[in-house]
Amino acid sequence: NCLFYVSPLLDEWAEKLPAKSFIRLIDLLPEENILYYDEEHISGHIHSKECEHHSGDIDPHFWTDPLTVKAMLTKLVDTICALDPNNSKTYKENAANFEKQLDSLHIQVELMLKNVIGENIFLFHPSFRYMLKRYNLNYAGAIELSPGKEASPRYLADLIEKIKSSGTKAIFSEPQLPDKPAKVISEAADLNIFILDPNGGIDGRNSYRDLILYNARTLKQALEN
C-alpha cells in the first residue's frame, strides 16, 4: 500500500504510519509553481527541532490555488497509474474531468475577486499565499508566522502599525487556530475579522470546490467595502 500526504512540513506524522511507500504531493509540483517562505516561519505543525524551517523553505499550502493543483495532475496521475496500472484508464479519465473543473473554478474565483486586485492582506498564518498570488492580492504579513507560536508584544505592536499604515480593510483569522490574537489586533487597528479556512471538512466546505469558493467569497466580502 502507498500513502499520499502533502509535505513533512505539515504531515511529518504521516511518515510514521505503516505504509509500504510514501508519496509527497509537494514533490509532484513543477518548480515554477512552488512558493518559498520569504520570512522566518517555524512550523507549528512540527515539534522536532530539526524540522524547523525558515526563509527559503517551501510553502506547502499549494491547494489554495486551483491552477497549482492542476499543474501537479500529470505527475500525480502517472504516479497512481504506476502503482495500479490495471485502472489507468479510469484514473486518466477522472483527472481530465477534474482538470476541467479546476479551470472552471479558477475562472469563477478570478471574476469574483477582480474588483479587489492589489488589496493588502494580513493573514493569521501564511497559509493562503498561493491563492493571493494567483488572484493578484498582496500578502502583507501574518499575525502568527507559525500556528500556535505566540508572537512577541514587540512583533504585534510593529504589526499593528504596519496594518494601520497599509490601508487594509480587514483582518483574517482561521477556524483551526485561537482567535484571541486576531481580536486584539482587530480592536487595536479598528478592523473587522473575517474567517479564511485552509482545511474545510465541515458543512458547506466539504468539497474542494466549496472550500475554494468559500474563501474567495470571504475575501470579496471583506475587501469590497
N, C-alpha and C positions, 0 to 999 in steps of 0.2 A: 504494500500500500504506500501511497505518497501523500504528504501533507503540504498544501499550499498555504503560505502565510505572507504577510506584507513585507516585513523587514525586521531584523533584530533590534532596530531602534524603537519598534513598537511591540513586537511579539517575541522577544527573546525566550519567553517561557515555552513557546511552541516547540522549540528545538529539543526540549526535554521529553516530549511525548513519544510513545513507542511506535513511530513510523519507520518504514524501511528507507525512505528517502524524503528529502525536503526540497521544495521549490520556493524560492523567494520571488514574489511578484515584482519587487523593486528592481531585481536583476533583469527583468524582461523589458524594461523601459528603454527606448532609444536614448542615447546620451543627450540629444538635443531637447528632449522633453523633461530632463531632470532639473530640479531646482536644488540649490545648496543653501544652507544657512549662512547668512552674512553677518550674524551676530552670535554671541555665545548662547548656546541652547543646550542645557543639560537635561536629558530626557527624564521626565518624572515617571515614565512607564518602566524604567530600568533602574535598578537599585545597586548594581555592582559597579565599583569604582572604575574598572577597566572599560565599562560600556558608556561612560560619559562621553558626550560628543559636543563639539564646539564649532566655531566658524569654519566652514568648508565641508561639514558633514552634509550628507544627502537629506533633504526634507522628504519624509516618506509618505506624506498625505496626498499622494497623486490623484486619488479617486475623486477629489473635489472638482476636478476638471474633466468633463466628458471627452474632450478630444485627446487628452493624455491617456485616458483609459482606452480609447480607440487605438492609439498608437502602439499599445502593447498587445493587441489582439492577435496579430500574426504569430508572434513568438509564443504566446500563450496557447494558441490552438496547435501549433507544431509540437509543443511540449506535451500537451494532453494526447494528441494523436500517437506520439511515440510511445506513450505509456499504455494506450489502449487502441491499437491500430484497427481492430475489428469494427470500431464505432466511429472511425474517422469521418465518414460522410456526414453523420449526424452532427458531430462537433463543428464541422466546417459550415454546414447549413445554419446552425444556431448562431455561429459567430457572424455570418453575413447578415442575418436578421438583426442581431444586436448592434452591428455597425451602423445600420440604417437608423435604428432607434437613437443611437448616440448622436448622429448627425442632426436628427430632428430635435433632440433635446438641446443641443448646442444652439441651434437657430432660435429656439424658444427663449432660452436664457439670454442670448445676445440681444434680442428685441426687448426683453423685459428690463435689461439694465442699460439700454442705450442712452437714457437721459441722465445717468449718474456717472458717466465716464469721467475719470480723473479725480473723483472724490477721495479724500484721505480716510483710511480705515484703521482703527485701533482695535485689535482683537484681544480676547482674554489670553489666548495661547496661539502661537503662529501655525495654525492648522488649516488655514484657508488660502495660503499664498498661491497655490496653483490656480484656484478659481479667480482670485483677484487679478492675477497677471493675465489670464486668458481674456477677462472681460474689462481690462484696462482700468482697474481700480488700483489706488495707490496704498500698498501696505505700509503704514506709517509707524507701527510699533505694537508691542504686546504688553498686557498687564503683568502676566507671568510668562517668562521665557521657557519655563518648564511647568507642567501641571503639577500642583502640589508643592512646588518650591516657592515659598513666600518671598515676595520682593521686599527689599530693604526700604525703610522710610525715605531714605535719600533718593532711591530709584523712583519711588512713587511720586515724590514731590517734583522731581525733574519731569516725569511723565505727564503729570497734571499740567505743568507749564507748557509742555510741548503740545498737549491736546488743546489747550486754550488758544494757543497761537496758530494752530493748524487750520482752524475753521471747520473742523469735522462736525458732523451733525448728530452723532450718536456714539455710544459705547456698546461693544458686543461681548456677550458672555457665552458660555456653553452649558448645557444642562448636566453634563457629567462632572462639572467642576464646581467648587464652592463659589457662591455669588457675593460673598462679603467684600472682597477686594474691588469688584466691579461697582458695587453700590457706593463704596467710599469714594471712588474716583468720579462716578457719575454725579454724586452730590457736590463734590468739590468743583467740578467743571460745569455743573448745571446742564447735564445732558441726560437724555433717556437711555435706558439699557434695552437692547434687543438681543434675542437668543439665536445664535447660529449653532447648528447641530452637525458635527462631523460624522456621527455614528448611526443615527436613526434607530430602527428596531422598535418603534412604538407606533401606535395608530396614527395614520396619516403620513408616516415616514418609514414604512416597511419595505418599500421597493427602492431601488437606486434612483429611478426617475423621480419618485415622490420626494426623496431626500434632497436631491439637487434643486428641484423646483421650490421646495420649502425654503431653502437657503437663499435662492435668488429672490423670492418674494419678500423675504425678510430684509435683504439689502435694499431692495427697491422701496419698501415701506419706510425704512429708517432714513434713507438719503433723499427721498423726494419730498422734502418738507421745507 
